[in-house]
Amino acid sequence: MSISSRSFLAATRAAVAGTALALLLASPAAFAQEQRPAAETIKRFQVPEARQAVAVAERYFYAIDNRTIAKLDKETGKPVAKWEGPKGGPILHLDSGVVRDGKLYTAHSNYPDWPMVSSVEVWDAETLKHLESHSFGIERGSFTWLDRDPQGRWWGAFANYNRVFDKSPLAYGNKFNTQIVRFNPDWSVAEAWVYPDALVARFQDMSNSGGAFGPDGRLYITGHDNAELYVVAPPEMGSVMQWVETIPLEIGGQGFAFDPAERGVVWGLIRNKAGGPNDVTVSRLPSKP
């Protein structure tokens, strides 16, 4: 091989390596993100109130709508109790819930009103009596979910959207402003991150609707519509979360919950867009290969 040929080959290899490195730095999620097989649906209920989220305890599950929480038996789907806020009252848009230490914690906002205000609302999981409230006021977006990590720290997300509503001629916050946060004990923000652009694109014109820590300690989230769970993790450096894995399952985005009594079982919902009862689905996640 001539010297000129060797030089050309070396230059070509360097260019290819440089291009690959540039692509890797520009879009790490495209290279690191794994795809797991689809989850298996093992149970289904029809529940009118299951429009925004599902929360789960040992014996009961909770179907959550804007101003309504229905408590139902996990085995039969039979209603046990119900809380309903008055129209025009202080509760406007409950977006998700999680049961911890006998309490049902919910993320609440004034979606789709402007400016965005949010709060944490807490109920007794047994009686559905409202216990406490923490208001964020005007914050980073519309509060959509919260959960506690294995270390006992609360996390959540402030969503922003690309849809346009009546009170503002602009997009409702711009979905790329969506932030995931870790809270201090007083609900002030300790840290905050954004999602990678490739994952935000999966939210379409909406945003991150649900989130929960799995029994494996990892953080799982959902968008607004897609039948997928996404595993994310804080980065070693910078402010963009890592998109680790995607798991297809039979849900319609929104708020979901891991079953505390059955490891690897996820409860979610599918809205009936024709106006009938919504479906609560129970799925078993596949094992990692």
N, C-alpha and C positions, 0 to 999 in steps of 0.2 A: 504494500500500500504506500502510495506516495505521501510526502509530507503534507501536501495540500489536502489530500483526501483525509489524512489523520486529523488535520486541523478542522476540516468541515464536520467530520464525525463528532469530534469533541465539542464543537460549538453547538451542534444539533442536540447532543445529549444534555448539555448545559441549559439550552433553551427549553427543552422538554421538562427537565427537572425544575427549572425556574417557574414554568407555567403551572406545573402540578403543585408546587409550594404555594404559589399565589392563590390558586383555587382552594387549597386546603385552608389557608389563612382567611380567605374571604367567606367561606361557607363550611365551617367545621361540622355543622349538623348533618350536612349532606354525606359526609364520610363516616361519622361516628354513629349515626342513628341506626338502631337495629329494628327489624320487623319480626314480631313474634306471631305464631299461628293464631287464628281467631279463637276467641273464648267460646265455651259451650253454654248455651242457654238451658238452665235446669228448671226454671219455674217462671210463671207469668201471672200477674193479677191485673184486673181492670179497675182503676181507681180515678175518679173524676178529679180529685185534688192534686194528682201527681203531674203538675205542670211545670214547676220550677226545679224541684229537687226531691231526693229521697234521703232520709237519715235512718240509721239502723241501731237498735239496741239488742240485748240478749233475746228477748221474747217478742219485741214489737218492732214495726217499722213506721216511719212517719212520712206521709206524703205532704209536700209543701207547695202551696200556690201563693200568689201575691199577698193575700190577706188571710190565708187559711192554713191551718195545720191539722191534719187528720192522723190519728193514732190507730194502727191496725195490727191485728194478730199476724205474726209471721207465717204461721202454718196454714191458716184458713183465709187470710185476707179480710176477715170480718172486722168492721169498725168497732173501736173500743171507746174513743173519746174524740172530741173535736174542739178546736178553738177557732173563732172567726172574728176578725176585727171589723168594725163598722165602716161602711163606705164613707169616705171623707174624713176618716180618723187618722191617727198618727202613723199607723202601719200602712205603707204604700206598696212596697215591692220586696217581699222576702225572696231571697235568691238561692239560698242553700242552707243546710243545717248539719250539725254533728252532735252526737250524744257523748258527753264526757262527765263522769262522776255524778250520774243521776240528773244531769241538766242537759237540755237541748239548746245549744248555742246556734244562733242563726245570723247570717249576713243580711243586712237590710239597707235599702237605698230608696231614693225618690225617682228612680228610673221610670220614664224617660224625661223627667222635668229638668229644668236648668235654673241655676247652677246645680251641679251634682252634690248631694249631701248623703251621708251614710252613717250607719250605726251598727253596733252589736246588740242584739236582743236575745234575752235568755229566759227560757221557760223551765218549769219543773217537768221532767220527762214523764213522771208518773201521772200528774194531774193536769198538765198543760196550763197551770197557773203561771202568769208572767211574773218573773222574779226581779230582773234588773235590766238596765240599759246603759250603754256607753256610746255617746255621740262623737263622731269624728268631725262633724260640721262639713264645711267645704274642704275636700281633701284631694287626693291624687287622681280620683276617678270615682267610679261607682263600685261599691264594695260587693263582691260576688261570692266569696267563699272564705271559710276559716277552718283551721284544724290545728291540733297540737302535735308536735313532733315527739319522737321517742325520748328526747331530753326534757320534755315538758314545756317547750316554748311554743307560743302561738304564731302561726303564719296565716297569710291571706293574700287576696289579690284585689287591686283596684282596677277595674276594667274601663276601657275607653273603646268607642265604636266608630265605625265609618258611616253609619246611618244618620240621616238628617231628620230632626223632629221639629215641632212647631215653634218652640221658643228661641231657636237659634238657626240662622241661615247656614251654619257650618256643620261639618260632621260632628257627631256627639262625642267629642274628645279626641278623635283619631286613634284607631286601634293600635298603632305603634307606640302610643303613650301608655299602654297597659303595663302595670307594674305588679310584681310579686314581692311581698314584703315579709320580714320577720319582725315581730313586735317585742317590745320590752314588757315587763309585767304590768305597767300602767297603760298599755295599748298605744304608747308612742312608738314610732318606727325606729327600729334598731338598724336595719339594713334593707336595701331595696335593689331589685334587679329588673331587667326587661327580658323578653323572650327573643330568640333569634328570628330574623325576618322570615325564614322558611317556615317556621312554626306559626307565626302570626298570620301568614298567608292561608293556613288551614282554617283560620277562624272566619274566613270569608269577610263579610262586612260587619261582623259582630266581634266577640271577644272571648276571653277565658271565663267560662261559666262555673266550672267546678274544680275542686282540688281536695285531695286527701292523702295522708300518709298510709302506705300499705303495711301489712304485717312484716314485710321485709325491711321496713324503715325508709323505703324510697318514697319520693313524692310523685304522685300521679295527678294529672290534670285533664280536663276536657275543654273542648270548644263549645260552641252554641248549638251545632247541628250534627256534626260528623259522628259516625258510629265508631269512635276510636278513643282509647286512652293513650295519653302521652306521658312518658316518664321523663322528668327533668331533674337537674341537679345544679347546685351553685358551682360556678367556675372556680378554678384555682386562682385566676387573676381576672380582673376586669369586672364588668357589670352586666354581662349577657349570660343568662342561664344556658346550660348545656342541654340539648335535646338528645336523650339517651336512647329511647325506645318508643315504638308505636305498637299498640295491641288492638286489633279489631275486636269489637264485641257488639251485641245487639242493644244499643242505646241510641238516643237522639241528642247527644251532647248533654248540656245542663248539669245540675248537681247530682252527685252519686255518692255512694258510701261503701266502705268495706264492712263485711259482716263480722262482728267481734266473736261470734260463736263458731264460724266456719272459715278457716284460713283460706285465703285466695278466692273468696266468693264476693262478688261485687253486685250491688243493687243500683239500678239506674231506671230511667224512664224513656218512653217514646210518646211524644205528643200526638194526639189524634187531630190532624189538621182539618178533618171533615166535621168536627164538632162533637164527636162521641166521647166516651170515657178514654182516658189516657192509659197506657200500659206501663206497669212496673215490671221490669225484667230482672231476673236473678241469674247471674252468669258465673261460671267457674273459669278462672284464668288458666291458660295452659302453662305447664312448667317450662322454665327456660331450657333451651336445647343445650 
